[in-house]
Structure formats: C-alpha cells, structure tokens
Amino acid sequence: MKLRFIEPANQPYHPDIRNLFVYDQYIRTPSNGLLTLATIAKQYVEDTRMYSESISRIPLKDLLDSDIIFLSLFTFNANRGYALANFLRKHTRALIVLGGLHPTLCPGEAARHCHYVLTGEGDESIVDLILAVRDRRPLDFPGLAFYRDGKLITTGKRRPPENIDVIPDRNLLWNFKKMAGHNTIWPQVHASRGCPHHCDYCALVAAFGRGVRTRSPENVVEDIRQAIVFFDQGHHRLAKVLWITDDNFFANRPWAIQVLKAIIASGLHYQFTIQARFEVGFDDEMLDLLKEAGFIELAMGIEFLEDESFQAYHKESTYRQILRSVRNIKRHGLRVRGLFIMGADSHTKGVGKRLARFVIQNDISGVLIQSMYFIPGTPVYETHKGRLICSGSKSAGTSAPDWSRCVGKVVHYPALLSPADLQKEIIAASSAIYSPPRLMKALIFKRGIDRTLFLGEFFWQRWVRQELKKELPWLSSLPDCPESQKGVSA
C-alpha cells in the first residue's frame, strides 16, 4: 500500500525570499496533528509520507498511484482542501479521506468532496481505516461520514483516544528538515488535548470535548528533545524558541507541574513559549517553575478588554483579572503576548485605539489581532450565521461557502460597526502597536530575542495591514446587513 498525507494551505505555497524573515507571508509551521497520524500510519504501511503546503509545493506526480490520500482541514484552508480533494478524486485511483477540525464539525459539507470523512481525533480510527482497506473489509466503524445514494451516512461518534503518547516522526514530512532552518518556523510540541471551559467562539470543545487528556511527562520531554535536535542540527536559527501548542496546558494543574519539573530535571537548556489563560497569572508556584524551566513568554488569550464582551461570549474573566494577571506574570520575569479578538457585538469605533493603548501601557510583548471568527459547530456560529459575509458566496470549484477569509479578516456584520470600519479598527491597532517609533525604541532598548521578535513582527504586521487595506473598497461596497439579522447577539 501507499499512503500520502496532505496539509493544504489557505493558498498554494509560493516560494519567496521574504519567507526567511516574515511569518505567514507564504509559510507557517506545519501541523503536528497530521504528522502524528502519519507516524501512526507508518507502523502499518511502510510507504507513508506527508506533504504540507505550509512549506513546499505538493509534488502531484507522487500522489497519482497512492492507495489512500488523507487531507486534514481547518476552516481557513477548507476551500483549498476541497479543491485538492476534487482534483485527486478525479485524477487518481486513491481513496480520498478528509479529516480535521472543519470536516469534524461540517461532515455533510466535507463528504461532498471525498469518499470518506474521518470525524474527531484519528489516532485510532485511521488504523481501522487502513486495515479495513488492506483487508477489503467494509468501512463501518464509528467516526465515519460519507454519502450513499445521495444520503449522508454517519457511523456514530467515536470515543476520543486516551493514549496519546505518540512522538511525531518529523522526517515523514517532505522538505521539513530543510525548511526547519527558517526563522519563521518554530519547533512545536502538543502535550495535551481538550479544555474544561466553554467560550462561545472556541471550536475546541465542540470538536474534542470538555475532558482533558494528557501525555506522560517523560513522553513530552522526549518529544521536546527530538524537536530541538531536528530544528537546530545543521541550522543557524536566530530565534531558538520551542512552542508548547496546547490550547490549555494549565487545565490539569498537577500534571502541568509534573511536566515542568521533568523539563527542569532533564537538563534541557532552551527557551519556550506557551499558550495560557489568565488564571495562570495568579499561580506563583507555576510561574516560578515556568521561569526555571526556560519559559520566556506566555501567549495569553486575552480576547477582549470589556466585561460585557466577556459575559456575552461566556469567557470567564474580567478586565481587572486580566490586568492583575499580566502584571504578576511580568513580575516573575516572563513576557506576555496578547491574543485579541475584535468585532464583538459591543465593539464601537475607537476599539482599535483602546486595544493599542492597553498593549503599550502594559508592555505586552507582541499581539495577534483577529476579527471575531465563527467556526461551524460553535455557539457563536449558530447565533450569528445570518450575519456572515462569507456565507453568501461560493468558492470556485467547490460547493462550500468561501471559508478562505477566516484568517483574521472581517467575516461578519458587527452589531455596532460596518465591516469596513471594523477592518479599519484592526489596522489602526496594528499601526499604533507596530509603529516606526516603537520599532526604533525596540532596536535601541531591547536585547536578544526580544529585539529579534519585535523586528520580525514589525514587518509581518505591515504585510498583514497591507492585505487588510486591499479589502477596504470591497468591504465598503457590501450591502447593509439584512434587517432581520440586526441586533442578533450571542
């Protein structure tokens, strides 16, 4: 048998010298999740390989004689994935299988572009699929969706896997070793899955449930060790930082402490960044361990600065708690990176300036600003789907809405702003935070990785603003939101 795994990009990969310096121009870190599935599949089929449009073009010739081709999709790359699946279904004899977050939440849509959809986490179901195809048995195990005689068939929800101690074989991804020298690609390790919270805009619980499942501390440390070797041997990278990509690493506090102590005991001397909710800022023991283990930064999902927005989307925090958390984290010698959402129903003109003022006054090290997003299957999607811009258009070559705009751009009619005005607010916030005077200040006063990261983000944010500005005439030309949808909120 011959298996191929594909991670589509939002747009096809395009080589560019700027890839060396500017994150997300055409390049980003490939998916650890799909690489994990390829690693599992390799145990059953020797001829297994993965391609990612995050780092290279896909050599289509190698796919033509495959037996099974797996494509993993998020919402932002769903249309590109559907187009590839349609092409491969027409031009190969392979069984085309779609999986990932978006197909899990939209199985009926995804199944129109493939033979089967694998829903949920595929660690175990992918083995069932491979063995069933190899042994010519019916595909009827839980976790499948497909069309038969025009009717969508689902085989039931599959229980999430409990044993997730799999270290991805990074060598299975074509061209990865070569591209790992780029400063815009960081080594990543995912140590746990799931989240106990229920923010309305987050797809994590909708896809993977509220329980938290963890890898053993020893397994996590070995994964970190292998990732560092893979990225650093033979490369001279300016920013040597490893990203723990868990959505909520601190949800299981005793386990998180065990992992941090295992990193410390391992003798690994590296720099790490990690995603966090605000609560960790009140845990002095955890913050001390993070510092001792080599963590330099926490990427905090702050999202909003208004208590009414937190309440509207069931985000269990307040502005005062966020402020206290940020200040305590910084007192422990750790940086805070802010992850923000704009376009809440309470947002008005001036929200961009307020956000920039908060970032500058509290010395937030960097930001990711996204317009409010609406992943199918989440509560906020159900309450706002009549106000989505992308729902009114179809992507070329597919029967799905145009999901390609779900990369931080404005995708809906806000309650108190026009779509164009919301996009302008995002541009204004980015312009103030990453202004030329602040760049000069960073180059003069910041040192080491702080200086390197701000310099890279300055040019990345400039590119982001350019892309957002290109859309302003189109956003300004949109018709008004239908009267029947005005005032709808979460």
Summary of the structure (lengths in Angstrom):
residues: 490
radius of gyration: 22.2
end to end distance: 48.4
largest distance: 66.8
contacts: 1641
relative contact order: 0.10
helix: 44%
strand: 16%
